[in-house]
Amino acid sequence: MTLAIVLAAGTAAASLRTASGEPLADRLAAQLRRAGAADVRFAATLDELAALADTADGPLLISGTDLVAHTAVLRHLATSPVGPTVALVLTDPPVPGRTAVREERGQIVDAGPLDALDGDATGVFGGALRVGVDDLPTLAAAARAAAVGARPLAAPIGPAGDVSPLPAGGGAGHDEPGPAVDRLVAGLAALGTLIFAQRVRLLVAHRVEDPAGLVAAEAAVTAVDEDRAELRLSVKERDDFFSTYFVSTWSPYVVRLAARLRLTPTGVTVISVLFALAAAVLFGVGGRPALVGGAVLLYLGFVLDCVDGQLARYTRHFSAWGGWLDTMADRAKEYLVYAGLGFGVSHAGLGNGWALAIAAMTLQTVRHMTDTWYGVLHDEAARRPRTAAGASGGIGDRLNAASTRVQADTGSLSYWLKRTVVFPIGERWALIALTVALFNPLVSLIAVLVWGGLAFAYTGALRTLRARWMWVPVLDTVDATLHRDDGPLARRLPVVRPMGPLTLAVIAALGPAVLLVVALLGDSPAGLRWAVPVALLVLLAGGLGAGAAHNGPLDWLVPAALRAAEYLFAIAVGVVGDAPGWLIFGYVFVLTVHHYDLTARLEKRQTAPPLHVATLGWDGRSVLLALAAIVGIVSIGMATLGAYLLVVFVASVVLAWFVRPARSARASAAPVGAGGVAPR
């Protein structure tokens, strides 16, 4: 249940009356209710707000009394999926007493008086914020400190986990006059709270101080059609070139139709999967009509892939399940299409299509792993003091500055080149659709591999240089064992610290890679069964770094390197064991589903899957495949292990998203007996 609080302290706007004659504070309270608040309270002081925060059992939606905005602005703030604690940020000119903010990657990394930000301000606080349940104790502490003009007890956590004193002259302790809500958000930021920024786009939000400002703000609100603006806001502000010009120009009409038909975002996701599956079948059938039809279905499936997110933003129907399902469905759809293309190549006698499909899937998965962890690294770097992110100067610093300039130049040629060269999903699907319709599945898979490989080399080189400059030990901030996907064997191996976990992970990938190349180039792959144990021993070298600190500047690459090592080993064993291409593809596909589940949970800040231990880890799975190769039953072993992992994955999904939530709901709904204990 969301509780809304209108905080009147420190501003004269509480006495202002709207054009209809009602107090501005009362109108804000009514808007907060329409925005989804179950209850609205008024707090005259920060101490009153702190007392409410102490007793709250759900998120708090807090607003000052000087905000004039569309109700949709408050609804977007209340339902924002970006994080538990979100603050409204405006581009209005800063005024004395108001809090300025500095953002990086959507996070507020500094907040306080304008002069305390040393000219680095990117916006001003909009007078409203939502605070997540876990941040309520910090909110209460910040409110009490701001109420007496005291300095916070701690500042943001430094790179080694140390708590440093707040720099003089900045943060919530700065005894500045002005609205209490401004001092509150500055105090939260000074205490190291992770606050995400909610920018106002297309809609209207202004903070007012006098009757003239109120009249002007109300006129601005009235001039904008709220529903039309919300429909346009369903489209991402910054998307890739193909999505922007070939999808989002007309997808909002589909969004409005889907909303009228009462379709849910999850329902649209399922329909998009069916479109992609139908396209994959047509690619496998072959023939010009089938290939053109598959290309059209693929394009329409991608449109629906955009629509599900746009519908969620338009209807404000967000859920952890929906976000997880969307992430997993995106990858499943793409790899089903690769399977259709691979089958089509082999079916038409154009070559070994399954080998190309396996290569495309492996390359894309490893790319996605690096994308995910680089994003985590960048977010972590943004939360740290700049002096902790690495020494200034150098090529990494220049690349970072150049990237920032290009990203800020929205719509320019350099901006679109940067977004397109990395080969995002829209461009991948467009390339597949065009090459299949004009040529054949073989050309399509080769094109995907070539562009994907070049994009991987480009992003890998630049990110490596920038990461060395930032020097942020990302894996040390999470459960490294979970995200390495270590099994019981890797966790028990001795630690070889001098070499470092990344070096060991790369060595682990080299052994299977050599075995695979030799098997593909040799005349008799089956004669290499003796080499499988050798490749396994090299692979297990990756486990020698499991217990070491992952605090090197490039250790964020360890998960991707281990994914590559396991996939290459599985493919090599399949080739040596003469397993059919479709079976190798299916086994690696199951592995990718498992690993995407881990990264999706990382992005959604969720715990490990319920049955993660049963997946055996990359080391355990590889040992079982090696045993199957030694015995001579690779196909049977791969099919059995793949089926087992798929069953574990499905069972884990059912437990995580259906069984456990249902149990929690029943437990919370159970009547409470004497002494506050639920009766048995």
NORKATA-V601387 format. One record per backbone hydrogen bond with DSSP energy under -1.0 kcal/mol. CO is the residue of the C=O (numbers start at 0). NH is the residue of the N-H. Records with the same first field share a line. If there is no record, write none. Layout:
BEGIN
CO: NH, NH
END
This chain:
BEGIN
1: 37, 38
2: 60
3: 40
4: 62
5: 42
7: 10
8: 179
11: 14
12: 15
15: 23
17: 20
21: 17
22: 26
23: 27
24: 28
25: 29
26: 30
27: 31
28: 32
29: 33
30: 34
31: 36
32: 35
38: 3
40: 5
42: 7
44: 48
45: 49
46: 50
47: 51
48: 52
49: 53
50: 54
51: 55
58: 2
59: 130
60: 4
61: 128
62: 6
65: 207
67: 205
70: 74
71: 75
72: 76
73: 77
74: 78
84: 195
85: 129
86: 197
87: 125
89: 123
94: 97
98: 124
99: 111
100: 121, 122
101: 108, 109
103: 106
105: 196
106: 103
109: 101
111: 99
112: 115
113: 116
116: 119
122: 100
123: 89
126: 63
127: 87
128: 61
129: 85
130: 59
132: 135
134: 138
135: 139
136: 140
137: 141
138: 142
139: 143
140: 144
141: 145
142: 146
143: 147
144: 149
157: 160
161: 157
166: 169
170: 173
173: 175
178: 182
179: 183
180: 184
181: 185
182: 186
183: 187
184: 188
185: 189
186: 190
187: 192
188: 191
194: 107
195: 86
197: 88
200: 202
203: 69
205: 67
209: 213
210: 214
211: 215
212: 216
213: 217
214: 218
215: 219
216: 220
217: 221
218: 222
220: 223
224: 228
225: 229
226: 230
227: 231
228: 232
231: 234
239: 243
240: 244
241: 245
242: 247
246: 249, 250
249: 252
250: 254
251: 255
252: 256
253: 257
254: 258
255: 259
256: 260
257: 262
258: 261
263: 267
264: 268
265: 269
266: 270
267: 271
268: 272
269: 273
270: 274
271: 275
272: 276
273: 277
274: 278
275: 279
276: 280
277: 281
278: 282
279: 283
280: 284
281: 285
286: 290
287: 291
288: 292
289: 293
290: 294
291: 295
292: 296
293: 297
294: 298
295: 299
296: 300
297: 301
298: 302
299: 303
300: 304
301: 305
302: 306
303: 307
305: 309
306: 310
307: 311
308: 312
309: 313
310: 314
311: 315, 316
318: 322
319: 323
320: 324
321: 325
322: 326
323: 327
324: 328
325: 329
326: 330
327: 331
328: 332
329: 333
330: 334
331: 335
332: 336
333: 337
334: 338
335: 339
336: 340
337: 341
338: 342
339: 343
340: 344
341: 345
342: 346
343: 347
344: 349
345: 348
350: 352
351: 355
352: 356
353: 357
354: 358
355: 359
356: 360
357: 361
358: 362
359: 363
360: 364
361: 365
362: 366
363: 367
364: 368
365: 369
366: 370
367: 371
368: 372
369: 373
370: 374
371: 375
372: 376
373: 377
374: 378
375: 379
376: 380
377: 381
378: 382
384: 387
385: 388
393: 397
394: 398
395: 399
396: 400
397: 401
398: 402
399: 403
400: 404
401: 405
402: 406
403: 407
404: 408
407: 409
408: 411
411: 415
412: 416
413: 417
414: 418
415: 419
416: 420
419: 422
423: 427
424: 428
425: 429
426: 430
427: 431
428: 432
429: 433
430: 434
431: 435
432: 436
433: 437
434: 438
439: 443
440: 444
441: 445
442: 446
443: 447
444: 448
445: 449
446: 450
447: 451
448: 452
449: 453
450: 454
451: 455
452: 456
453: 457
454: 458
455: 459
456: 460
457: 461
458: 462
459: 463
460: 464
461: 465
462: 466
463: 467
464: 468
465: 469
466: 470
471: 473
473: 476
477: 479
478: 482
479: 483
480: 485
484: 617
486: 490
499: 503
500: 504
501: 505
502: 506
503: 507
504: 508
505: 509
506: 510
508: 512
509: 513
510: 514
511: 515
512: 516
513: 517
514: 518
515: 519
516: 520
517: 521
523: 526
524: 527
525: 528
527: 530
530: 534
531: 535
532: 536
533: 537
534: 538
535: 539
537: 540
538: 541
539: 542
540: 543
542: 545
543: 495
544: 547
548: 550
551: 554
553: 556
554: 557
556: 560
557: 561
558: 562
559: 563
560: 564
561: 565
562: 566
563: 567
564: 568
565: 569
566: 570
567: 571
568: 572
569: 573
570: 574
571: 575
572: 576
573: 578
574: 577
579: 583
580: 584
581: 585
582: 586
583: 587
584: 588
585: 589
586: 590
587: 591
588: 592
589: 593
590: 594
591: 595
592: 596
593: 597
594: 598
595: 599
596: 600
597: 601
598: 602
599: 603
600: 605
601: 604
608: 611
611: 614
612: 615
616: 620
617: 621
618: 622
619: 623
620: 624
621: 625
622: 626
623: 627
624: 628
625: 629
626: 630
627: 631, 632
632: 636
633: 637
634: 638
635: 639
636: 640
637: 641
638: 642
639: 643
640: 644
641: 645
642: 646
643: 647
644: 648
645: 649
646: 650
647: 651
648: 652
649: 653
650: 654
651: 655
652: 656
653: 657, 658
654: 659
657: 661
658: 662
659: 663
660: 664
661: 665
662: 666
663: 667
664: 668
672: 675
676: 672
END
